[in-house]
Amino acid sequence: RKEVEQDPGPFNVPEGATVAFNCTYSNSASQSFFWYRQDCRKEPKLLMSVYSSGNEDGRFTAQLNRASQYISLLIRDSKLSDSATYLCVVIKAAGNKLTFGGGTRVLVKP
Amino acid sequence: SAVISQKPSRDICQRGTSLTIQCQVDSQVTMMFWYRQQPGQSLTLIATANQGSEATYESGFVIDKFPISRPNLTFSTLTVSNMSPEDSSIYLCSVEPSARAFFGQGTRLTVV
C-alpha cells in the first residue's frame, strides 16, 4: 500500500460547480498535511496547509480526518483556472521528508 | 517564502552523456532537496543535500548515478550521469522552510 494515495481522476467539473476529493495516508503518526497545485509543465506550488480544525481559503476548503486517516479538498464555484493537478503532501514529523500523493487531476469545463 | 532559480529549464541529451542541473536559492537554507517527476507521476525524492556533507540518497538512487554538490547554503547541483532514455523526466530542486516546500521551475530532460 502506498503511503499517500489519491484518486488520479480526472474529475471533469462544469464551471461553477463544486468538486471534492480525498487523499488517504497510511501512517497514523503523520503530523502535517498540505495541498499543492501543479499546473501542466509547471512546478508544484503550495495551495494550502490542512489544519486539524479544518480551514478555508476563499473557494477552497481543506479538512483533516485523523480517525479515518484522510484529508480532503473542496473547491466551490469552480473556475476554468482551477484546472490543474492537486497533490496531497504528508509529513510524518518535523524535519522528516515530504511524501507526495500521486495527484488528482481536475478539469473545469465551460 | 523562498525564490529558487533552476537551470537549465529543459535539455535534450544523448544517451551516455551527463547533465548537471543547478539550483540557486535567494536565501540561506540548511537543506536542499532533489526530486524526480516521471511523466504522469508524482514527485519522488532523490536525495537531501546538506552543506558540507555528503547527500543522503533515498532507496533506489545512488551517488554514482546522481552525484550532488552543495558548496554553500544557497546553491546545489544535481548531475544525471551516463544517461539513458529511462532518465527522461522532470527534475526539481526544493527547499522546505517551516515544512512548506518551494520548488524550482524544474528541468525537463529528454534522453535520446
Interface residues (C-beta under 8 A of the other chain):
Chain A: S32 F34 Y36 R41 K42 E43 P44 K45 L46 S49 L87 V89 I91 A94 K97 L98 F100 G101 G102 G103
Chain B: F33 Q41 S42 L43 T44 L45 T48 L92 E96 A99 R100 A101 F102 F103 G104 Q105 G106 R108
